[in-house]
Amino acid sequence: MSHLTTIRSQIKFPEAILHAARSLGVPIAQQAKARFYAGLSESCDYVLQLSGKYDLGLKRMPDHTYHFVCDEEVLSETENVRNSDALRILGIKAGRFLQEYQAAVAQKQAEQAGFTYQRTTLSDGTLQIRLMERA
């Protein structure tokens, strides 16, 4: 039975990938091998180097998006001994990583459009982003 999975995404901006990893405190390597089940690995454009047994890789596709490449347990909704670090850091289905990625994209686009960007983290972990016109 294969444990490796590839998840399609709309991740497009390398700078935002790097920002999201830094925001979560996860070391990230470029052009590295991601660790999977039973010692398997695969070369990826970016690898979030998680503290457990597995990593989360991002591989650039022909359409210039980056897809997640990982052991299926990394993106699981059910915690177990092999993925507890991934769930704690990345969130269920990498939700925390995606939230940080989207916030980085929003900030860059807002600044390019001439807006100021204000970010607040609510008590439930939700990000609240306010854009204001520059005076």
MDTraj code that builds the backbone (N, CA, C; nanometers):
import mdtraj as md
import numpy as np

residues = "MET SER HIS LEU THR THR ILE ARG SER GLN ILE LYS PHE PRO GLU ALA ILE LEU HIS ALA ALA ARG SER LEU GLY VAL PRO ILE ALA GLN GLN ALA LYS ALA ARG PHE TYR ALA GLY LEU SER GLU SER CYS ASP TYR VAL LEU GLN LEU SER GLY LYS TYR ASP LEU GLY LEU LYS ARG MET PRO ASP HIS THR TYR HIS PHE VAL CYS ASP GLU GLU VAL LEU SER GLU THR GLU ASN VAL ARG ASN SER ASP ALA LEU ARG ILE LEU GLY ILE LYS ALA GLY ARG PHE LEU GLN GLU TYR GLN ALA ALA VAL ALA GLN LYS GLN ALA GLU GLN ALA GLY PHE THR TYR GLN ARG THR THR LEU SER ASP GLY THR LEU GLN ILE ARG LEU MET GLU ARG ALA".split()
xyz = np.array([
    [0.0841, -0.1176, 0.0000],
    [0.0000, 0.0000, 0.0000],
    [0.0885, 0.1238, 0.0000],
    [0.0583, 0.2155, -0.0874],
    [0.1360, 0.3386, -0.0977],
    [0.0923, 0.4374, 0.0084],
    [0.1902, 0.5060, 0.0658],
    [0.1617, 0.6102, 0.1636],
    [0.1868, 0.7481, 0.1053],
    [0.2384, 0.7555, -0.0159],
    [0.2737, 0.8825, -0.0769],
    [0.1528, 0.9431, -0.1464],
    [0.1358, 1.0737, -0.1267],
    [0.0241, 1.1420, -0.1891],
    [0.0707, 1.2746, -0.2489],
    [0.0068, 1.3157, -0.3560],
    [0.0309, 1.4464, -0.4161],
    [-0.1016, 1.5209, -0.4157],
    [-0.1007, 1.6427, -0.3649],
    [-0.2222, 1.7225, -0.3527],
    [-0.2103, 1.8436, -0.4441],
    [-0.3041, 1.8578, -0.5352],
    [-0.3062, 1.9742, -0.6233],
    [-0.3359, 2.0990, -0.5421],
    [-0.2822, 2.2110, -0.5889],
    [-0.3058, 2.3357, -0.5161],
    [-0.3024, 2.4532, -0.6116],
    [-0.3243, 2.5691, -0.5568],
    [-0.3107, 2.6937, -0.6307],
    [-0.1940, 2.7743, -0.5746],
    [-0.0986, 2.7075, -0.5128],
    [0.0190, 2.7738, -0.4593],
    [0.1076, 2.8126, -0.5765],
    [0.1392, 2.9424, -0.5879],
    [0.2116, 2.9917, -0.7049],
    [0.3344, 3.0752, -0.6718],
    [0.3428, 3.1287, -0.5513],
    [0.4440, 3.2288, -0.5216],
    [0.5506, 3.1756, -0.4251],
    [0.6717, 3.1533, -0.4764],
    [0.7785, 3.0997, -0.3908],
    [0.8075, 3.1855, -0.2674],
    [0.8022, 3.3182, -0.2821],
    [0.8302, 3.4057, -0.1671],
    [0.7295, 3.3818, -0.0554],
    [0.6049, 3.3571, -0.0926],
    [0.5007, 3.3330, 0.0075],
    [0.5175, 3.1956, 0.0727],
    [0.5694, 3.0988, -0.0017],
    [0.6008, 2.9672, 0.0564],
    [0.7055, 2.9848, 0.1661],
    [0.8115, 3.0581, 0.1339],
    [0.9190, 3.0817, 0.2307],
    [0.8669, 3.1580, 0.3523],
    [0.7841, 3.2591, 0.3286],
    [0.7270, 3.3387, 0.4379],
    [0.6406, 3.2512, 0.5299],
    [0.5579, 3.1678, 0.4710],
    [0.4690, 3.0822, 0.5510],
    [0.5500, 2.9872, 0.6391],
    [0.6540, 2.9276, 0.5832],
    [0.7377, 2.8366, 0.6617],
    [0.8043, 2.9113, 0.7772],
    [0.8583, 3.0298, 0.7498],
    [0.9227, 3.1090, 0.8553],
    [0.8215, 3.1476, 0.9629],
    [0.7011, 3.1866, 0.9218],
    [0.5982, 3.2257, 1.0183],
    [0.5625, 3.1127, 1.1132],
    [0.5688, 2.9905, 1.0634],
    [0.5369, 2.8740, 1.1462],
    [0.6586, 2.8201, 1.2199],
    [0.7752, 2.8785, 1.1934],
    [0.8976, 2.8326, 1.2597],
    [0.9497, 2.7007, 1.2058],
    [0.9183, 2.6701, 1.0813],
    [0.9592, 2.5436, 1.0200],
    [1.0798, 2.5683, 0.9285],
    [1.1890, 2.4967, 0.9497],
    [1.3005, 2.5080, 0.8560],
    [1.2555, 2.4645, 0.7168],
    [1.3014, 2.5363, 0.6155],
    [1.2643, 2.5024, 0.4780],
    [1.3910, 2.4953, 0.3944],
    [1.3982, 2.3940, 0.3116],
    [1.5131, 2.3750, 0.2228],
    [1.4647, 2.3818, 0.0785],
    [1.5508, 2.4326, -0.0082],
    [1.5203, 2.4367, -0.1509],
    [1.5981, 2.3268, -0.2206],
    [1.5342, 2.2682, -0.3226],
    [1.5956, 2.1600, -0.4006],
    [1.6509, 2.0525, -0.3070],
    [1.5617, 1.9948, -0.2292],
    [1.6001, 1.8954, -0.1285],
    [1.5089, 1.7736, -0.1388],
    [1.5416, 1.6717, -0.0609],
    [1.4598, 1.5505, -0.0573],
    [1.3693, 1.5528, 0.0642],
    [1.2407, 1.5261, 0.0406],
    [1.1426, 1.5159, 0.1486],
    [1.1386, 1.3721, 0.1982],
    [1.1283, 1.3551, 0.3308],
    [1.1242, 1.2217, 0.3921],
    [0.9805, 1.1701, 0.3979],
    [0.9660, 1.0415, 0.3605],
    [0.8357, 0.9763, 0.3608],
    [0.8429, 0.8436, 0.4366],
    [0.7330, 0.7701, 0.4339],
    [0.7190, 0.6407, 0.4989],
    [0.8293, 0.5436, 0.4558],
    [0.8751, 0.4642, 0.5499],
    [0.9719, 0.3560, 0.5271],
    [1.1033, 0.4049, 0.4674],
    [1.1420, 0.5275, 0.4988],
    [1.2689, 0.5800, 0.4511],
    [1.2695, 0.6269, 0.3070],
    [1.1534, 0.6261, 0.2436],
    [1.1459, 0.6745, 0.1061],
    [1.1638, 0.8261, 0.1045],
    [1.2077, 0.8780, -0.0077],
    [1.2227, 1.0230, -0.0212],
    [1.2017, 1.0617, -0.1672],
    [1.1792, 1.1897, -0.1879],
    [1.1599, 1.2401, -0.3234],
    [1.2133, 1.3830, -0.3298],
    [1.2794, 1.4149, -0.4399],
    [1.3301, 1.5505, -0.4594],
    [1.2139, 1.6461, -0.4826],
    [1.2181, 1.7585, -0.4131],
    [1.1139, 1.8602, -0.4247],
    [1.1798, 1.9968, -0.4371],
    [1.1053, 2.0927, -0.4897],
    [1.1565, 2.2287, -0.5010],
    [1.1729, 2.2934, -0.3633],
    [1.0778, 2.2682, -0.2741],
    [1.0826, 2.3168, -0.1365],
    [1.0460, 2.2023, -0.0442],
    [1.1140, 2.1950, 0.0703],
    [1.0839, 2.0924, 0.1693],
    [1.0718, 2.1581, 0.3057],
    [0.9530, 2.1492, 0.3647],
    [0.9347, 2.1916, 0.5024],
    [0.9847, 2.0773, 0.5885],
    [1.0924, 2.1015, 0.6602],
    [1.1598, 1.9972, 0.7361],
    [1.0980, 1.9877, 0.8746],
    [1.0039, 1.8963, 0.8868],
    [0.9301, 1.8794, 1.0115],
    [1.0130, 1.7990, 1.1105],
    [0.9826, 1.8150, 1.2382],
    [1.0620, 1.7506, 1.3427],
    [1.0338, 1.6009, 1.3563],
    [0.9238, 1.5528, 1.3032],
    [0.8910, 1.4107, 1.3124],
    [0.9612, 1.3288, 1.2050],
    [0.8978, 1.2201, 1.1644],
    [0.9569, 1.1286, 1.0665],
    [0.9370, 1.1727, 0.9228],
    [0.8413, 1.2615, 0.8979],
    [0.8046, 1.2970, 0.7615],
    [0.8217, 1.4464, 0.7362],
    [0.8358, 1.4816, 0.6107],
    [0.8432, 1.6206, 0.5680],
    [0.7244, 1.6516, 0.4777],
    [0.7082, 1.7798, 0.4493],
    [0.6093, 1.8240, 0.3517],
    [0.6863, 1.8861, 0.2361],
    [0.6770, 1.8229, 0.1193],
    [0.7438, 1.8747, 0.0016],
    [0.6484, 1.9548, -0.0844],
    [0.7038, 2.0485, -0.1583],
    [0.6279, 2.1235, -0.2586],
    [0.7050, 2.1117, -0.3886],
    [0.6354, 2.0648, -0.4905],
    [0.6981, 2.0404, -0.6199],
    [0.6296, 2.1250, -0.7261],
    [0.7120, 2.1937, -0.8064],
    [0.6575, 2.2799, -0.9117],
    [0.6088, 2.1944, -1.0280],
    [0.4883, 2.2238, -1.0727],
    [0.4245, 2.1518, -1.1817],
    [0.4376, 2.2319, -1.3122],
    [0.4099, 2.1676, -1.4254],
    [0.4198, 2.2378, -1.5542],
    [0.3335, 2.3637, -1.5639],
    [0.2231, 2.3707, -1.4873],
    [0.1374, 2.4900, -1.4915],
    [0.1858, 2.5998, -1.3962],
    [0.3055, 2.5808, -1.3396],
    [0.3713, 2.6775, -1.2505],
    [0.3070, 2.6885, -1.1128],
    [0.2236, 2.5927, -1.0760],
    [0.1752, 2.5852, -0.9387],
    [0.2628, 2.4852, -0.8648],
    [0.2576, 2.4905, -0.7329],
    [0.3314, 2.3969, -0.6490],
    [0.2311, 2.3043, -0.5822],
    [0.2542, 2.1747, -0.5927],
    [0.1683, 2.0764, -0.5281],
    [0.2386, 2.0188, -0.4069],
    [0.1599, 1.9860, -0.3052],
    [0.2142, 1.9170, -0.1889],
    [0.2501, 1.7745, -0.2285],
    [0.3649, 1.7279, -0.1832],
    [0.4063, 1.5885, -0.1994],
    [0.4486, 1.5423, -0.0610],
    [0.3798, 1.4421, -0.0086],
    [0.4089, 1.4005, 0.1285],
    [0.3509, 1.2629, 0.1569],
    [0.3869, 1.2104, 0.2717],
    [0.3206, 1.0921, 0.3225],
    [0.1782, 1.1333, 0.3556],
    [0.0831, 1.0477, 0.3241],
    [-0.0574, 1.0839, 0.3439],
    [-0.0903, 1.1214, 0.4879],
    [-0.0136, 1.0718, 0.5835],
    [-0.0417, 1.1023, 0.7238],
    [-0.0113, 1.2477, 0.7598],
    [0.0777, 1.3132, 0.6862],
    [0.1118, 1.4527, 0.7156],
    [-0.0114, 1.5410, 0.7029],
    [-0.0975, 1.5120, 0.6075],
    [-0.2170, 1.5937, 0.5852],
    [-0.3436, 1.5298, 0.6404],
    [-0.3276, 1.4311, 0.7253],
    [-0.4410, 1.3601, 0.7827],
    [-0.5183, 1.4487, 0.8798],
    [-0.6437, 1.4123, 0.9001],
    [-0.7261, 1.4801, 1.0009],
    [-0.7201, 1.4085, 1.1348],
    [-0.6588, 1.2907, 1.1371],
    [-0.6536, 1.2086, 1.2571],
    [-0.5110, 1.2049, 1.3106],
    [-0.4947, 1.2419, 1.4360],
    [-0.3611, 1.2444, 1.4955],
    [-0.3182, 1.1036, 1.5356],
    [-0.1913, 1.0726, 1.5114],
    [-0.1320, 0.9491, 1.5601],
    [0.0142, 0.9770, 1.5929],
    [0.0852, 0.8768, 1.6407],
    [0.2226, 0.8967, 1.6859],
    [0.3156, 0.9435, 1.5739],
    [0.2836, 0.9118, 1.4498],
    [0.3728, 0.9470, 1.3390],
    [0.3477, 1.0867, 1.2823],
    [0.2347, 1.1462, 1.3104],
    [0.2060, 1.2756, 1.2477],
    [0.1709, 1.3869, 1.3460],
    [0.1881, 1.3643, 1.4753],
    [0.1454, 1.4651, 1.5732],
    [0.2202, 1.5967, 1.5548],
    [0.3496, 1.5925, 1.5230],
    [0.4241, 1.7168, 1.5003],
    [0.3707, 1.7909, 1.3782],
    [0.3434, 1.7180, 1.2716],
    [0.2924, 1.7810, 1.1494],
    [0.1580, 1.8481, 1.1757],
    [0.0688, 1.7813, 1.2443],
    [-0.0625, 1.8405, 1.2736],
    [-0.0498, 1.9629, 1.3629],
    [0.0359, 1.9543, 1.4629],
    [0.0538, 2.0669, 1.5558],
    [0.1091, 2.1892, 1.4829],
    [0.2043, 2.1686, 1.3942],
    [0.2707, 2.2795, 1.3262],
    [0.1925, 2.3280, 1.2039],
    [0.1505, 2.2351, 1.1188],
    [0.0879, 2.2712, 0.9912],
    [-0.0635, 2.2853, 0.9991],
    [-0.1241, 2.2204, 1.0966],
    [-0.2694, 2.2177, 1.1054],
    [-0.3264, 2.1050, 1.0209],
    [-0.4541, 2.0772, 1.0393],
    [-0.5218, 1.9726, 0.9623],
    [-0.5179, 2.0098, 0.8153],
    [-0.4780, 1.9148, 0.7337],
    [-0.4647, 1.9348, 0.5884],
    [-0.3806, 2.0577, 0.5555],
    [-0.2790, 2.0821, 0.6419],
    [-0.1861, 2.1949, 0.6255],
    [-0.2574, 2.3298, 0.6284],
    [-0.3688, 2.3368, 0.6996],
    [-0.4484, 2.4588, 0.7057],
    [-0.3735, 2.5794, 0.7595],
    [-0.2914, 2.5612, 0.8622],
    [-0.2141, 2.6745, 0.9156],
    [-0.1112, 2.7219, 0.8144],
    [-0.0465, 2.6281, 0.7446],
    [0.0498, 2.6667, 0.6416],
    [-0.0206, 2.7454, 0.5310],
    [-0.1341, 2.6954, 0.4849],
    [-0.2080, 2.7631, 0.3781],
    [-0.2560, 2.9015, 0.4217],
    [-0.2972, 2.9145, 0.5467],
    [-0.3406, 3.0440, 0.5993],
    [-0.2232, 3.1427, 0.5960],
    [-0.1058, 3.0994, 0.6386],
    [0.0124, 3.1869, 0.6371],
    [0.0534, 3.2203, 0.4940],
    [0.0433, 3.1231, 0.4053],
    [0.0753, 3.1463, 0.2641],
    [-0.0187, 3.2533, 0.2066],
    [-0.1471, 3.2376, 0.2299],
    [-0.2462, 3.3318, 0.1767],
    [-0.2280, 3.4713, 0.2359],
    [-0.1912, 3.4792, 0.3629],
    [-0.1671, 3.6092, 0.4248],
    [-0.0468, 3.6778, 0.3596],
    [0.0584, 3.6015, 0.3283],
    [0.1761, 3.6587, 0.2629],
    [0.1425, 3.7095, 0.1233],
    [0.0614, 3.6337, 0.0509],
    [0.0192, 3.6768, -0.0836],
    [-0.0649, 3.8039, -0.0732],
    [-0.1587, 3.8074, 0.0212],
    [-0.2444, 3.9246, 0.0385],
    [-0.1615, 4.0479, 0.0736],
    [-0.0627, 4.0317, 0.1597],
    [0.0206, 4.1441, 0.1986],
    [0.0979, 4.1990, 0.0791],
    [0.1574, 4.1114, 0.0016],
    [0.2349, 4.1567, -0.1149],
    [0.1445, 4.2284, -0.2161],
    [0.0293, 4.1706, -0.2442],
    [-0.0613, 4.2317, -0.3413],
    [-0.1164, 4.3642, -0.2905],
    [-0.1452, 4.3734, -0.1615],
    [-0.1959, 4.4977, -0.1037],
    [-0.0909, 4.6080, -0.1145],
    [0.0327, 4.5742, -0.0802],
    [0.1393, 4.6736, -0.0869],
    [0.1640, 4.7190, -0.2302],
    [0.1564, 4.6270, -0.3257],
    [0.1745, 4.6628, -0.4665],
    [0.0620, 4.7543, -0.5155],
    [-0.0566, 4.7390, -0.4579],
    [-0.1720, 4.8208, -0.4980],
    [-0.1794, 4.9526, -0.4205],
    [-0.0827, 4.9749, -0.3299],
    [-0.0789, 5.1010, -0.2576],
    [-0.1570, 5.1035, -0.1277],
    [-0.1885, 4.9892, -0.0733],
    [-0.2602, 4.9815, 0.0533],
    [-0.1626, 4.9505, 0.1663],
    [-0.2005, 4.9888, 0.2874],
    [-0.1274, 4.9423, 0.4043],
    [-0.1970, 4.8140, 0.4518],
    [-0.1215, 4.7310, 0.5189],
    [-0.1662, 4.5980, 0.5563],
    [-0.1542, 4.5847, 0.7068],
    [-0.2629, 4.5431, 0.7719],
    [-0.2591, 4.5200, 0.9161],
    [-0.3123, 4.3796, 0.9439],
    [-0.2371, 4.3043, 1.0189],
    [-0.2708, 4.1648, 1.0478],
    [-0.2929, 4.1483, 1.1972],
    [-0.4018, 4.0786, 1.2320],
    [-0.4323, 4.0470, 1.3706],
    [-0.4675, 3.8987, 1.3782],
    [-0.4141, 3.8312, 1.4804],
    [-0.4511, 3.6914, 1.5026],
    [-0.5554, 3.6878, 1.6126],
    [-0.6723, 3.6344, 1.5813],
    [-0.7819, 3.6259, 1.6781],
    [-0.7565, 3.5120, 1.7763],
    [-0.8319, 3.5081, 1.8842],
    [-0.8100, 3.4086, 1.9897],
    [-0.8260, 3.2649, 1.9412],
    [-0.9055, 3.2430, 1.8355],
    [-0.9226, 3.1067, 1.7825],
    [-0.8177, 3.0712, 1.6768],
    [-0.7204, 3.1616, 1.6547],
    [-0.6154, 3.1356, 1.5573],
    [-0.6436, 3.1894, 1.4186],
    [-0.7637, 3.2399, 1.3964],
    [-0.7995, 3.2961, 1.2673],
    [-0.7237, 3.4261, 1.2440],
    [-0.6788, 3.4449, 1.1214],
    [-0.6133, 3.5707, 1.0864],
    [-0.7174, 3.6705, 1.0373],
    [-0.7044, 3.7923, 1.0851],
    [-0.7891, 3.9016, 1.0376],
    [-0.6950, 4.0000, 0.9686],
    [-0.7252, 4.0309, 0.8437],
    [-0.6410, 4.1195, 0.7649],
    [-0.7215, 4.2437, 0.7280],
    [-0.6631, 4.3607, 0.7555],
    [-0.7269, 4.4880, 0.7201],
    [-0.6379, 4.5582, 0.6199],
    [-0.6995, 4.6046, 0.5121],
    [-0.6305, 4.6830, 0.4110],
    [-0.6839, 4.8250, 0.4166],
    [-0.5930, 4.9209, 0.4163],
    [-0.6333, 5.0608, 0.4228],
    [-0.5587, 5.1389, 0.3155],
    [-0.6287, 5.2346, 0.2578],
    [-0.5638, 5.3195, 0.1577],
    [-0.4590, 5.4054, 0.2258],
    [-0.3489, 5.4229, 0.1568],
    [-0.2452, 5.5123, 0.2102],
    [-0.2906, 5.6557, 0.1937],
    [-0.2630, 5.7346, 0.2940],
    [-0.3042, 5.8757, 0.2899],
    [-0.2098, 5.9587, 0.2061],
])
top = md.Topology()
chain = top.add_chain()
for i, resn in enumerate(residues, 1):
    res = top.add_residue(resn, chain, resSeq=i)
    for name in ("N", "CA", "C"):
        top.add_atom(name, md.element.get_by_symbol(name[0]), res)
traj = md.Trajectory(xyz[None], top)
